Amino acid sequence: MNALAMPTKSDLSILSDPRLFREFAYVGGAWTDGSSRRSIDVTDPADGSRVGSVPALTAGDAAQAVQAAHRAFATWSTEPPHRRARMLQRWHDLIVTAREDLARLMVQEQGKPLSEARGEIDYAASFVAFYAEEAKRVSREGITSHLPEAEMSVSRQPVGVVALVTPWNFPAAMLTRKAAAALAAGCTIVAHPSSETPFSALALAELGERAGFPAGVFNVVTGDAPEIVAAFTGSPLVRALSFTGSTAVGRLLYAQSAPTIKRLVLELGGHAPFIAFADCAFDRAVDRAIAAKFATSGQDCLAANRFYIERPIYERFVSAFAAKVRKMRIGPGMSDPDIGPLMNERAIAKQKEHVADALARGARLITGGSVHLAGPLFFEPTVLADVPEDAAIFREETFGPVAAFAAFDEEADVIETANITETGLVAYLYTGDDSRIARIVSQLEFGMVAVNRTKITGAPVPFGGVKQAGIGREGSRHGMDAYTDLKYVCRDTSRSNNTFDKELDHADK
């Protein structure tokens, strides 16, 4: 595995648009440090250097942001949909124009390879463009009445203030996927980005201000997650909450939101199986397995965690996979490597624990397995073979560059094993047998299934899982469902009623 040289440290003050780098929260249309006298430092995971800091706002500040969003809702929700659509389209255009600056900013705070950061900005912009169009399609529908002399209709109404809690692994795309849907529906938002990667969200808020979002429509509240998010979940003014993160935190937010019966969209953990049968297109399956495992250095809820390979091709597959892994380039994100740094020491500790546990249970270490010489937050891309089913890595999400392999013999057995997880987000299936595809897809207990390919996401896709992988869907037209209420109206159209009304009007005169 090749280590790349550390490039000259990028200075965020010389971005082509320096105003995209904001060290303040954004509340009620103003850049602010709130009432807090404390700040949170943000560091580059590649070398530990300080990127900047953001204010640690208080619960009181968060409540003020909710109030600002609530005030703005009265006018934003009544804006004609085509005007909301125009502002979203302007936001999209500004994001596209700022693509390089936004990507470099993301590399500094998150560490992902530069080309992947550029790809994420494109991904983030695609949600804004999609929902700019969907904003114009929130329409009223008629119902064929089952009652005589009655006219019935159903319309979608925005629910109100929406809280968005976004993760560090996709700091731009996870915000736009949530925010664009909520804004298109006519909701206002209070967003809390991860304290490890707040600058991407703040840059998007700056561009939203330029796009013309009125004060209070788009708020970004920085600070400690427990304090800020508790203020959101405890407020009756926040009518919906969208969160991407761990299942454990999702359960906590679920409980905190219960007293106010909030709408919830929870995109939680995943534990993706990658299943390859002997009749698969071998070389393509190996290449796609690499892509499924190592995007964002494995720090992706869609990352394949468990590789089940049919026994006739098992050893050959593991060998071919490991050969490609050994050629991977490792280094800081600005050098555009294959594998960048992990986010923090907790991530490194988990890789070590999963590797050690698997080896202790009889797995074979094919390559990797250690912290890389590039730095304390770099972990070698690792391949483990013959991993037993009771190993931690086959029960827990690794969220890093460790691939665990096991052989299987029977179709029914591998389906049963794949379905053991409670976090059924995505599964990958590789086979050349069409009848097998139809059979297995119907049995896999996952919200999404990728068949003979890896890339399946995009703005038109209803992204989400089943069981404890989450609630609701993001992206697609279904991504607006949680941010709207159905309002049913039944109007009497009888002649006698109209005549009675006219008589009352005449009497009043």
N, C-alpha and C positions, 0 to 999 in steps of 0.2 A: 504494500500500500504506500503510495507516494505522498509525501508531505509537501505542500506548496509553501513558498516563501511568503512571509508576512508583508503585504503591501504597505506603502506609506499610509499612515492613518488619515482617513478622510476628515476634513474639518467641516462640520455642518454649517458653520457660519459663512462658508463660501458656496453653498447651494446656489444654483442659478436663480432661485427665488427664496431668499433667506427668510421671508415671513412665513414660510411653511413650517419652520422650526419654532414651535411655541412652547414656552415653559410656564404656561398658565392654564387654569381650567377655563371653560367657556360656559357661562351661565347667563341666560336672559339677554343674549346678544352682546355680552361684554366679556373681555378677557380679564380674569380675576384670580387672586390667590385666596379669596374668601376670608374667613375669620381666622384661618390657621396661621400659626407662626412656624409650622414645621413643614419640611419638604421631604420628598422621596427621591433619592438619587437613582438614575438609570445608567446601567453600565453595559458596555459592549461585551457579549459573552466570548468573543474571540480572544480578548486580551485583558478583560477586566477594567479597562479604562472608563472613565466617567464620560458619558454622552451628554448628560444634562440632568435637570431635576424638574419635578412638578410639585405643586402644592398638595399637601395632605389635607384635603378639605374635611370638615367635620360633618356629623349627622345633621346639624342645623343648616349647614351650607347645602347639603343634599336636599333637605326639605325645601329650601328656598328655590333650588333648581326645579323641583317638582311643581312648586307654586308658579314659577315662571312658565313652565310648559302648560300648566292648567289654564293660565290666563291666555296664552297664545292659542290654545285649542279652540276657543270660542270663534276666532276668525279663520284660522287655518282649516278647520273642518267644514266651513261654509264656502271656502274658495271653490270656484268652478273647477272640476277635475282637469280641464285642459290647461288651466293656469298652474296647478300643481305639477302637471306633466312637463310644462315648459321649464319650470325651475329645476326639476329633476334632470331634464336633458342638458340644461346649462351646467349643472353639477357634474354630470358625466363628461361633458366636453372639457371642463377644467381639469378633471382627474386625468384624462387622456393626455392633455397638454403637459401636465406636471409629472408624467409617468416616471421619468428618470430620477427626478428629485425624490419622489415618493419611494421609489425602489431603494435608493441609496440610504434614505432615512431608515427604512425598514431593516436593511442589512446591519446598520449600526446598532439598533436596539434589539433586534431579534437574532441576528447571526446567520440567517439562511443564505445560501449562495445567490449571487447577484442575479443570475438568469432566472432563478426561481422567484426572487422578489419581483422582478419585472413581470413575470407570468402572473403573480398574485395581483398586481395592480390591474392588469388586463382583466383578470377574473373579477376583481372588485368592481371595476367600471361596468362590466357586463350586467351585473345585477341592477345598477342604476338605470342603464338603458332599457332593460327589460321592464322594470316597474314604471318607468316614464310612460311606456305604452299601456301597461295594465291600469294605470291611474284613470285612463279614459274609458275603461271597460267595466267599471263598477256601476252596474245599471239596475234599474227596476225591472221586475218581472211580474207578469200577470198570472193569476191563477184562475182556471176555469171553475166558476162558482158552483158549489153543490147546494147553495141556498137560493131561493127565489128572490129576485129583485135586490141582489147584492153584488157589488163590484169589489173584487179582492186583488190586492197587490202585495208584493214583498220587496223591500229594498234593503241594502246594506248600509249601515250607519257606522262611522268610526267609533271605537270604544272609548277613546280618550287618551290619557297620557300612557305611554308605553316605556317601560324600563328595559334597557338592553345591557347585558353583561357579557363582555367579549373576552376571548382568550388571547394568550400571547403567541400561539403558533401561527395564526393567520390574522394579524392585527388589523389589516385593512379589509379583506374580503368578508370576514365574519361580521364586521360592522355594517358594511354596505348591504349585505344580504338581508340583514334585519331592518336596518334603517330605511332603505329604499321602499321595502314593502309597507312598513308602517306609515311612512310619509305619503306614499301613494294612496293609501286608504283614507287619509285625512287625519291621522293621529299625530301628536307631537311626541318628542322623545327626550328621555334623560338616559345618557349612555355612561357606563362605567367601564373603561378599558382596563386591562391588566396593568398593574403598576410596573411590571417589567417591560411593557411595550406601549406606553401611552402616546408616544409622539405621532404614530401613524393616525390615530383617531383625532388628535388635535389638528393635524394637517388637513384631514378631511373636513373638520369643522370650519377651518379657515376657508377652504374652497366652497363649502356650503354657504358661508356668509357672502362670499363673492357672487355666488349663484343667485342670491336674492332671498334666501330663507329669512322670513321675518324673525325678529328677536323672540326668543323663547321656544321656537319650533324645534331647534336642534341644540341640545345642551350636552356637554361633556364634563363629567364630574370625576376628578382624579382624587385618589386617596386610598386608604386602607379598605380592602374589599369588605371585611365583616361589618365595619361601621357604615360605609356608604350603602351597601346593598340592603342591610337591615332597615335603613331609612326608606328605601324604595319599597321593600316588601311590607313594611308596616303602614305605609300611607294608603288610605282609602282612595286618594286621588289617582294613584297608579292602578290602572284597570287591567293591564297585561304586562307580563314579564317574559322576556326571551333570554335564555342563557345557553352558552356553549361552554362545556367543561366536563369535569369528572362526574361520575354517577353519584359519588358520596356527597359532593356539594349540591348536586341536583336534588337529592333527597331532602337536604336541609332547606333549600329554597322552596321546595314543594310544601314542606311543613310550615314555613314562615308565611307563605302566601295563602294558606288555608283560611285564616280568620277573615280575610277580605275577599275570598273567593275570586282570585285573579285568574284571568286567562293565562295559560302557560304554554310556552314553546321551549322544550328542553332538548337540546342536542347533546347527549351525554357520551359515555365511553363506548368504545368498540373493541371487538376482539376477533378480527377478521380471519377466517380460514381461507387458505389458497389450496384448492383441490385440483390436482392434475392427473388425468387418466393416461394410460399407456398409449392410447390412440390420438393424443393431442399433437398439434404441430410443435414438435419438440423445441426447436431453436427459438421460435416465437414465444413459447411458453416460458422459457428460461429468461429471455429478455424482459418479458412482461412481469415476471416474478421479481426481478431486480427493481423495476419501476414501482411495483406495488409495495415493496418493502422500504425503499430508501429515499423516497421523496421527502423533502424537509428533514433530512437526516433521520427518518423514521418517526419524527415527531408529528404524526398525522393520525387523526382518528380513523382514517380509511386505510392506514398501513396494514398490510398483511402481517399477522402475528404468528400464525401457525401454518406450516406448509405440509400438507398431506399429499404424498406422491405415490402412485400405484407401484407396487413392488417391482414389476419387470423393468421399469425405467428409473427406479429410485436412486441407485448408486451413481448412475450416469448423470442424472439431473443434479444431484448434490455436487458432484465434481464440476460440472459445467458452470453451475451457479457460483461456486467458490472461486473458480478461475477468474470470473468477471469481478468478483468482489476484491480479489487481491490487486487488481489493476486500478481500483478506485483512488481518486486524488482526494486528499484530506487537507483542509486549510481554512483560513478565515473567509467569510462570505464575499468580501470584495475581490478576492482572487478567483471567484467563481469555480469553486471545487465541486466534486461530487458529494462530499460529506463535509458539512460545516460543524461548528460547535453545538453542543446541546445547551439548553437554556440555563441550567443552574446545577449546583452540586447534588440536589435531590435526584435529578435525572441521571447523573453519573452513578450515584449510589444504587439506583434501581437496576441499571445495566449490570453492574458488578454482582448484585444479589441474584439476579435471574441466571446469569452465566454460572455462578458458583453452585447454585441450587441444582441446575440441570446436570452439571458435571458430577456432583455428589450422588445423583440418582442414576448415573450410568451413561449419560450422553457423551458423544465424542465431540471434541473441539476440532473443527476442520481448519478454521482460520480466525484471526482476531482474538477478541476476548479481554483486551486490556485498554487502559487509558493510553491515548496516543501521545507521542512526543511533541505534537504541535501545541499542546497546552492542557491545563487541568480539566477543561470542559470538552475536550475532544475524545471520543471513544471510537476505537477501531471498528469498522464494519465487521460483523462477526457471524460465523456460520456454525451452528450446532446440529449434529446429526444424531439419529436414534434417541430422540428426546422422549422420555416416558410421559404418559398422559397425566400423571400426578405431579409433574414438575410445575413450579410456579409460573413459568413462562407460558404454559398451556392453560393456565387458569386466570392470569392477570394480564392486563394490557402493559406491554413493555415501554412503548412510546420512545423508542430509540432504535439504533441500527443493529439489532440482534435478530437474526433469522433462525427459527427453530424448525427442524425437519423431523418427520416420522413417516414410515412406510405404511401403506394399507393394502389389504387384499380384496375386501368385499365392498361393493357399493353401499349396501345397507349399513355396514359398520361405519363407514366414513361419514355418512349423513348423520347418523346418531351422534358420533363424536363431534362433528362440526356444530351441531345444535345444542351442545351442552351449555354453552355460554348464555348468560342472562343479558348480555349486551349485544343484541342482534342488529348491528348497523349494516355491514356489508359483507358479502361473501364473493369469492372469486372462483370460477369454475372453468376448467380447460379440458375439452374433449372434442373429438370429431364426430361423435354419435348424436344425431339429432334427437332420436327417441330418448336417449339418456338425458340430454339437456332438458327436454320437456318434463321428464320424470323428476329429475333432481331439483330443478328450479321450484317446482310446486311444493317440494318437501323442505327446502331450506328455510329456517325460521329467521329471516333477515329482511330488513326493510328495503334493501337494494341488493341485486345480484348482478355481477359483471360476468358475462359469458364470453370467453376467448378474447378478452381485452381487459385493460386496466383503467383507462380514463373513461369515466362515465358521468362526471359531474358537469354542471353548467346552469345558467340562469333558468332555463325552462324545466329543470329537473326537480321533482318533489323530494328533497333531501331529508332523510330521517330514518330512524330505526324502529324496532319492535322490542317488546319486553322492557328491560330496564335501560335500553339504549336511548330512550327519550319519549317525548310526547309531541305530536304535531309534525308539521313539515315546513321546511324553508325552501325558498325558490319556487318557481312555477306559479301558476295562478292560485294554487292552494296555499302559497306562502302568505297570502293576505287574510286567510280565513280567521286566524286568531285575533286580528286587529279590527274586525268588524262584527257588529251584531245584526242579526236579521230582525227587521221590523215589519210586522204584518199589519195591514190596514184593511178593514172591511167597511165599505161605505154603502149605506142604504140608497137604493136608486128607485124605490117605489114611487108611483105617481101620488099616492095619498100622502106620503111623507113630504114630498115637495110642495103639494098643495097646502098642507098644514103649516109648513114653514112660511109660505107666502102669506097665509092668513095671519100668522103671528106678526110678520113684518108689517102688514097693513094696520093691525091693531096698535102696534107700537107707534105708528105715525099719527 
